[in-house]
Amino acid sequence: MRGAPDPQKLYQQVARSIAASIAEGRYVPGDRLPSERDLARRLEVGRASVREAIASLQVAGMIETRPGAGSFVAAGAAAIERFVWVFFLFGAFLVYTAVKLATGHEEQEEGSPDSWAVRLMERLLPTTREYDGERVVTRVDGRRVFTPMLLVMVAIGSTDLLFALDSIPAIFGLTEQAYIVFTANAFALMGLRQLYFLLDGLLDRLVHLSYGLAVILGFIGVKLVLHALHDYDVSWAPDIGIVPSLGVIIGTLAVVTVTSLRSTRR
């Protein structure tokens, strides 16, 4: 790295260089990075810039620092860098979902998201249609069988899992930081169903919400495709940043909320 670049941005160039080395496979998950001194000598920068670059990559989830052992490539970091093509699939899925949502074909029979798991449990395990209080297992004609209570728990759990899987492409549309992606999906598993019931009473008034969600999903889907094209060095493909993305999401939600409330007042 020769020349005299802006000192405030020099560490960013160092971080991009290290990230590129991970993406090219020079360092695989679990590999120990060279020392700060070696990296500074190879990249022809000061050790302070290397230290800042490593810190930024650690925040991004690409590197983990072990006290007394050095810095290592984090598991999963290389996967995000190498499998950029997956963003094409994520983007196509979100656009498809947006079209279904906008055209009104997203509605399903009640309980249908859970039915595959429930049917599988009924095939694999002996079950009964009768509840026995809060028991999960009971006896019928001297035979131990599972009550519908187990099926209810499986149905709820499978739906929470589907909610989390749906959020994976969406969160990648905003960030690739491994820590944020993990925590976002962890919260999706833990709380989205409860949040849904909390907002359920407002859905009757937010009549345009489905159209707003369709716009948001479509935007994120297109953003993922453009991001993948940008990483493949397609010159005309822009890389939309997180600030414009959040602006579109917040603006869309604000517009549909206002139009919905005005529509229901009439």
N, C-alpha and C positions, 0 to 999 in steps of 0.2 A: 504494500500500500504506500506508494510514493506520492510526492506532492505535498501540498499544505491544505488539506480539507478543513472544514469547519470543526474545531475541537469538540463542539457540543454534539456533533453528529458522527464523530469518528468511531465511537463505540458501537453505533448502529451499523456501520459498515463492517466492523469486526464481527458483530453478531450475525449479520447476513452471511458473511464468509463461513463462519462455523456451521450455521444452519445448512448452507449449501453442501458442505462436506458431509453432514449427516444424511442429507437427501441423496447424495451420490453414492452412499454406502461406504465411505471411507471409515466412518465410525458407526458401528451397529449398536443396538440397545445393549447396555451393560458394559460397553467399552469405556475405558478411562481416557479422558482427554489429556493431551500434553499439558505440562505445567504452564503457569502464567508466563514464566521466563521464556520457555520454548515457543509458545504461541506469539509472544511479543516479538521475538527474533524472527520467526517465520513471516509474520504479517507486517513487520517493520513498523510497529507502533509501540507506544509506551505500555507498561504493565498496568497502569491505571485504566487505560481504555479496555484492555483485555478483561480486567476485573469487572468493569461496568457491563461489558458485553455478556459475560458469564452470568452476572446477576439478572440481566434482562431475560436471558434464555431460561434461567431458573424460574422466573416468574411466569414465563410462557409455558412452563411444563416440559421443556425439551431437555433440560439438564437438571440433575440432582447432585447436590454437593454433600459429601460425607465427611464430617470432621476428621481430620488426620489422615484421610485417604485420597482426597482430591475430588475432581468433578467427573461425573459419569453421564453417558447418554441415557436418558430416561426411557423405559419401556413405553412404547406407544408413540413417542415423538417421531421416530423414523417412519412409522406407519402413516401418520398424517402427511408427512412430507412426500413419501413415495407413492401413496395411493391417491393422488390427486384426482385420478380418473373416477373415483367413487363419487366425487361431487357431481359428475354428470348424471349418475343414477339418482342421487339425492335430489338434484334440481328437477329432473323429469318427474320424480314421484310427487314433489310439492306442486308442480304445475298441474299434474293430473288431478291431485286432490283439490286444488283451487278451482279447476273447471267443474268438477263434480259438485263442489260446494256452491258455486255460482249458479249452476243450472238446476239445483234442487234435487240432485240424485244422491246426496250424501245420506239422506234419512234411511234408516234401517228399522226392521222390526225390533221392538223392545227386547233387550237381552241378547240380540244376535251377536254382538262382539264377544259375549261369554260362551255362546252355545258350543263352539268347537271344543273348548276345554271341558265343559260339562258333559258333552256327549262322549268324549274320550274317557273321562272318569267313570261314566256309567258302563262303558264297555269293559274297562279293565278291572273294576271293583264291584263286588256285590253290594247293591244299594236297595233302599226301600223308599217309597214315596211318602211314608208317614213319619212325622216328627216325633221325637221322644224327649220333650223338654228341650234342654240345651245340649243334650248328648250328641256326640259325633258318631259313636258306635253304639248299637243296640242289638238285641237278639230277637229274631223272628223265627218261630217254629224251631227253636233250639239252635239256630244258625246265626253267627255273628255277621251283621251287615252294617253298612254306613248309612247314616240318615241324610236327609237333604241339607242338614246344617253344614256338612263337609262340602257339598256342591255349591252352597252359597259362598263359602270362604274361597273356594277355587275360582268361582265366577268373579268375585270382587278382586282377587289377586291378579287374575289374567287380564282384567280390564285395566288395572293400574299399570301392568306391564305394557299393554298396548299403548296407553297414554305416553309412557316413557319412550317407547320406540318411535312414536310419531314425532316426539320433540327432538330427536337426534338430528335429522336434517335441518330443522329450523334453527337450532342453536349453532350449528356449523355455519349458518348463513350470517351470523354475527361475530363469531370468534372461533379461532382454532386453538386457543389456550386449553391444554388438556385438563387443568384443574377446574376451569369454569365449565367445560363440557361435562365433566364428571359430576360436579356438584349440581348443575342444572338438572341433569337427569335423575340424580338422587332425590332432589326435591320433587321432581315430577312423580317419582314412585311413591314418595311419602305423603304428598299433600294435594295433588291435583284433583282427586275425587272429592275431597272435602271442600276444596275451593269451588268446584262445580256446584255442589249443593248450596254453598253460600250464595252463589250468583244466580242460582236457578230462578229465584223470585224476580230477578231483574230481566230475565230473557223475554218475558212477555212484552216488555216495554222497548227493549232493544231489537226492534223488528228488522233493522237493516244490518245487524251484526254479521250475519252469514256472508253478506256481500263484502263487508270490510275485511273479514278473515280471508275471503277468497283473494282479495287484492294483496293482502300481506303475504299469503302463502305463494301467490304467483310471483310477487316481487322477489322474495327470498329465493325461490326456485331459479329465476332468471339470474339473480346475483351469483348463485353458486355456479351456474354454467359459465358465466362471464369470468368468474374467479379462476375456474379450471382452465379456461382458454388463455387467460392472462398468464398463468403459471406455465403453460405450454408455449409461451412467447408469441402468441397471436397478437400482432401489433394493434389491431383495431379494438381489441377487447379491453374495456376499462376494468379496473379493480375498485369497486365501490367500497368506500370506507365505512366504519362502524357509525360515525356521526350522521352521515346522510341516511344510513339504513334505519337508525333509531328515529330520525326525523320523519321518514316515511311511515314507520309503524305507529308512532305516537300521533302523527297528523291524521292518518287514516282512522284510527280508533276515535279520535276527537270528532272527526266529521260524521262518522256513522252514529256516534252517540247523540250529537246535536240533531241530526236529521231524524233519528228514531224517536227522540223525545218530542220533537215538533209534530211528527206524524201521529203519534199516539194521543196528543192533546186534542186533535180535531174530532 
